[in-house]
Amino acid sequence: MATNPLSPFLSLGGRAVPSGGRSAIDAVLDAVRQHLGMEIAFTSRYVGEEREFTHIRTDIPVPSAPGDREPADQSYCWHVLNGRLPELITDAADIPFAATLPITAALPVGGHISVPLRRKDGSVYGSLCCLSRHPDPSLTKRDLAAVHAFAELAMNQISMDEEAEASRREASARILEAIEAGQPSIHLQPIHRLDTGQSVGAEALARFPDFEDRPPNLWFDEAFGIGKGIELEIVAVRKALATLPYIPADKYLSINVSPATITSGRLAPLLECIEGRDVVLEITEHSRIADLRAFRRNLELLRPRVRIAMDDVGAGYAGLKHILQFEPDILKLDIGLTRDIHADAAKRALTLAMVSFAERVGSVIVAEGVERPEEREVLAELGVAYGQGWLFSRAMPAVAAQHFLLGVEDQEDPEPRQESPLSPAARSACG
């Protein structure tokens, strides 16, 4: 029984999956060549009166490469599309019109199959073509039907690629617009001692205009997806540092940064403004560190100026491995461990182990997402010293946070009060 040439793709839900450095379209073209036993397979798109090669798969030298363009009317595919040549040609020498095309003798062309690539709305994107330098009388309408099926598969992939590129352009415009508009803004969420409730610092949290519908992490994920993540984070760090005058001198400011931003080396100049203030960098552990050596080198350059916290401990990428490697001053327990810890023995056991571990390595623990008195009580009993969450306060604008941290009622005077104000130069450096 003959094997269906589409079987590898049908088993994957009709998706073309790249492998070995090939694109998804390359995988389709290789399958076409293998099924037909032909030497060349390619896709092209029509741009005005030209044809542009997008993908070419062949084992022989050819005069064209992806990205090359030529007049569309010099190609078999264009004339097939316009009805001057048949989709299936077993021997180009049998068709007089084919002899008028320069490529027929130049390659030469023997057997040839070409089918259009059509979008869902019926418009023509381009063509999928395969050919050999020698005639192939074995080619049949069944082979042509198979190429049509491969073309549909290729067009599905092309459509997905076009949609992804359109989304990328929209995301890029959205991120750049946010940066130009001075986004994100910064709210501060106080951090407290669990035993006394006294505030000890605040975490700077990014806020975008659509915060209610779209959390900030999606903005940063999107920015990193289009290569603008570090740029957006640097803006957020600048805005966070600009809130330092609103933080009382005996309390600290905690700022979230990714390993990529630390590795970039762009943080050190920004931190020249802090002049001995207690600043903590919270490192997310949700993604793999691409260049561990560069990350550690830049992290050590920052240590004289800041303390280091490992964010979301218990929910990230490498967990204890990163803690051992980077020796953070603060471990921030993920909200997943904090939530309902009073009713979960496994969470309590894990947290107790983390407390013991932190004591041995010289770190302190801050629990994130403390929302219920029962959670606070159990965490304190387990030896967790600090926490933050809605039980104490939500994130708030800098002026409101200053009043909260100072323990005073709201005032009409919005000017920051600070025991050790930043110098004019430092204020300028911090944004």
Backbone hydrogen bonds, N-H to C=O, Kabsch-Sander energy under -0.5 kcal/mol:
donor,donor_aa,acceptor,acceptor_aa,energy
7,S,4,N,-1.9
9,F,6,L,-1.1
10,L,6,L,-2.8
11,S,7,S,-2.3
12,L,9,F,-1.1
13,G,10,L,-1.5
14,G,9,F,-2.3
15,R,9,F,-0.6
15,R,12,L,-0.7
17,V,15,R,-0.7
22,R,19,S,-2.0
27,A,23,S,-1.9
28,V,24,A,-1.6
29,L,25,I,-2.5
30,D,26,D,-2.6
31,A,27,A,-1.8
32,V,28,V,-2.2
33,R,29,L,-2.5
34,Q,30,D,-2.4
35,H,31,A,-2.4
36,L,32,V,-2.4
37,G,33,R,-2.2
38,M,33,R,-1.1
39,E,131,L,-0.6
40,I,131,L,-2.2
41,A,57,R,-2.1
42,F,129,C,-2.7
43,T,55,H,-2.2
44,S,127,S,-2.1
45,R,52,E,-2.5
46,Y,125,Y,-2.2
47,V,45,R,-0.5
47,V,50,E,-2.5
48,G,46,Y,-0.5
50,E,47,V,-1.9
51,R,70,E,-2.9
52,E,45,R,-3.1
53,F,51,R,-0.5
53,F,68,D,-2.4
54,T,43,T,-2.4
55,H,43,T,-1.5
57,R,41,A,-3.0
59,D,39,E,-0.8
67,G,53,F,-3.5
68,D,65,A,-2.5
70,E,51,R,-1.7
72,A,49,E,-2.5
74,Q,71,P,-1.8
75,S,72,A,-1.8
79,H,75,S,-1.2
80,V,76,Y,-2.4
81,L,77,C,-2.4
82,N,78,W,-1.5
83,G,80,V,-1.5
84,R,79,H,-2.5
85,L,79,H,-1.3
89,I,87,E,-0.6
89,I,112,H,-3.1
92,A,110,G,-1.9
94,D,91,D,-2.0
95,I,92,A,-1.8
98,A,95,I,-0.7
99,A,95,I,-1.0
99,A,96,P,-0.7
100,T,96,P,-0.5
100,T,97,F,-1.4
101,L,98,A,-1.6
104,T,101,L,-1.6
105,A,101,L,-0.6
105,A,102,P,-0.6
106,A,102,P,-1.9
107,L,103,I,-2.3
109,V,104,T,-2.1
110,G,111,G,-0.5
110,G,132,S,-3.0
111,G,134,H,-1.6
112,H,89,I,-3.2
113,I,130,C,-2.8
114,S,87,E,-1.9
115,V,128,L,-2.3
117,L,126,G,-3.0
118,R,116,P,-0.7
119,R,123,S,-2.9
122,G,119,R,-2.0
125,Y,117,L,-3.1
126,G,117,L,-1.4
127,S,44,S,-1.7
128,L,115,V,-2.7
129,C,42,F,-2.7
129,C,127,S,-0.5
130,C,113,I,-2.6
131,L,40,I,-2.3
132,S,111,G,-2.2
136,D,90,T,-2.8
139,L,136,D,-1.6
144,L,140,T,-1.9
145,A,141,K,-2.4
146,A,142,R,-1.8
147,V,143,D,-2.2
148,H,144,L,-2.2
149,A,145,A,-1.9
150,F,146,A,-2.4
151,A,147,V,-2.7
152,E,148,H,-2.2
153,L,149,A,-2.0
154,A,150,F,-2.9
155,M,151,A,-2.7
156,N,152,E,-2.1
157,Q,153,L,-1.8
158,I,154,A,-2.6
159,S,155,M,-2.7
160,M,156,N,-2.1
161,D,157,Q,-2.6
162,E,158,I,-2.7
163,E,159,S,-2.5
164,A,160,M,-2.5
165,E,161,D,-2.4
166,A,162,E,-2.4
167,S,163,E,-2.5
168,R,164,A,-2.2
169,R,165,E,-2.4
170,E,166,A,-2.3
171,A,167,S,-2.7
172,S,168,R,-2.7
173,A,169,R,-2.3
174,R,170,E,-2.3
175,I,171,A,-2.9
176,L,172,S,-2.6
177,E,173,A,-2.2
178,A,174,R,-2.0
179,I,175,I,-2.4
180,E,176,L,-2.6
181,A,177,E,-1.6
182,G,179,I,-1.6
183,Q,178,A,-3.0
185,S,207,R,-2.6
187,H,205,L,-2.6
188,L,396,M,-3.5
189,Q,203,E,-2.4
191,I,201,G,-2.9
192,H,387,G,-3.1
193,R,198,Q,-2.8
194,L,385,A,-2.6
197,G,193,R,-1.6
200,V,191,I,-3.2
201,G,191,I,-1.2
202,A,252,Y,-2.0
203,E,189,Q,-2.7
204,A,254,S,-3.3
205,L,187,H,-3.2
205,L,203,E,-0.5
207,R,185,S,-2.4
211,F,208,F,-1.8
213,D,210,D,-1.5
214,R,210,D,-2.7
218,L,215,P,-1.4
219,W,215,P,-0.8
220,F,216,P,-2.1
221,D,217,N,-2.7
222,E,218,L,-2.3
223,A,219,W,-2.4
224,F,220,F,-2.6
225,G,221,D,-1.9
226,I,222,E,-1.0
226,I,223,A,-0.7
227,G,224,F,-1.2
228,K,223,A,-3.3
229,G,223,A,-0.9
232,L,228,K,-2.2
233,E,229,G,-2.5
234,I,230,I,-2.6
235,V,231,E,-1.7
236,A,232,L,-2.1
237,V,233,E,-2.8
238,R,234,I,-2.4
239,K,235,V,-2.4
240,A,236,A,-2.4
241,L,237,V,-2.8
242,A,238,R,-1.6
243,T,240,A,-1.8
244,L,241,L,-1.7
246,Y,243,T,-2.0
247,I,244,L,-2.0
251,K,248,P,-2.1
252,Y,200,V,-1.7
253,L,278,D,-2.1
254,S,202,A,-2.8
255,I,280,V,-3.1
256,N,204,A,-0.6
257,V,282,E,-3.0
262,I,258,S,-2.0
263,T,259,P,-2.8
264,S,260,A,-1.5
265,G,262,I,-1.5
266,R,261,T,-0.7
270,L,266,R,-0.5
270,L,267,L,-0.6
271,L,267,L,-1.8
272,E,269,P,-0.9
273,C,270,L,-1.1
274,I,271,L,-1.4
277,R,274,I,-2.3
279,V,277,R,-1.1
280,V,253,L,-2.9
281,L,307,R,-2.6
282,E,255,I,-3.2
282,E,280,V,-0.6
283,I,281,L,-0.7
283,I,309,A,-3.0
284,T,257,V,-1.5
284,T,282,E,-0.6
290,A,288,R,-0.7
292,L,290,A,-0.5
295,F,291,D,-2.3
296,R,292,L,-2.5
297,R,293,R,-2.2
298,N,294,A,-2.3
299,L,295,F,-2.4
300,E,296,R,-2.2
301,L,297,R,-1.2
302,L,298,N,-1.0
302,L,299,L,-0.6
303,R,299,L,-1.3
305,R,302,L,-1.9
306,V,302,L,-1.5
307,R,279,V,-2.4
309,A,281,L,-2.9
310,M,330,I,-2.5
311,D,283,I,-2.4
311,D,309,A,-0.7
313,V,310,M,-0.5
313,V,332,K,-2.9
315,A,312,D,-2.0
316,G,312,D,-0.5
317,Y,285,E,-6.6
321,K,318,A,-1.8
322,H,319,G,-0.7
323,I,319,G,-1.8
324,L,320,L,-2.5
325,Q,321,K,-1.7
326,F,322,H,-2.8
327,E,323,I,-1.6
329,D,308,I,-2.2
330,I,308,I,-1.9
331,L,364,V,-3.0
332,K,310,M,-2.5
332,K,330,I,-0.5
333,L,331,L,-0.7
333,L,366,V,-2.2
334,D,313,V,-2.2
337,L,334,D,-1.8
338,T,334,D,-1.4
339,R,335,I,-2.9
341,I,338,T,-1.9
343,A,340,D,-1.7
344,D,341,I,-1.1
348,R,344,D,-1.9
349,A,345,A,-2.4
350,L,346,A,-2.3
351,T,347,K,-2.5
352,L,348,R,-2.4
353,A,349,A,-1.9
354,M,350,L,-2.1
355,V,351,T,-2.4
356,S,352,L,-2.2
357,F,353,A,-2.4
358,A,354,M,-2.8
359,E,355,V,-2.3
360,R,356,S,-1.6
361,V,357,F,-1.7
362,G,358,A,-0.9
363,S,358,A,-2.7
364,V,329,D,-2.0
366,V,331,L,-2.6
367,A,386,Y,-2.4
368,E,333,L,-1.8
370,V,388,Q,-2.6
371,E,369,G,-0.7
376,R,372,R,-2.0
377,E,373,P,-2.5
378,V,374,E,-2.2
379,L,375,E,-2.7
380,A,376,R,-2.4
381,E,377,E,-2.2
382,L,378,V,-2.0
383,G,379,L,-0.5
383,G,380,A,-1.2
384,V,379,L,-2.5
385,A,383,G,-0.5
386,Y,365,I,-1.6
387,G,192,H,-2.4
388,Q,367,A,-2.2
391,L,370,V,-2.3
392,F,389,G,-1.5
393,S,389,G,-2.4
396,M,188,L,-2.0
401,A,397,P,-2.5
402,Q,398,A,-2.5
403,H,399,V,-2.1
404,F,400,A,-2.3
405,L,401,A,-3.0
406,L,402,Q,-2.1
407,G,403,H,-0.8
407,G,404,F,-0.7
408,V,403,H,-2.5
418,Q,416,P,-0.5
427,R,423,S,-2.9
428,S,424,P,-2.0
429,A,425,A,-2.2
430,C,426,A,-2.3
431,G,428,S,-1.3
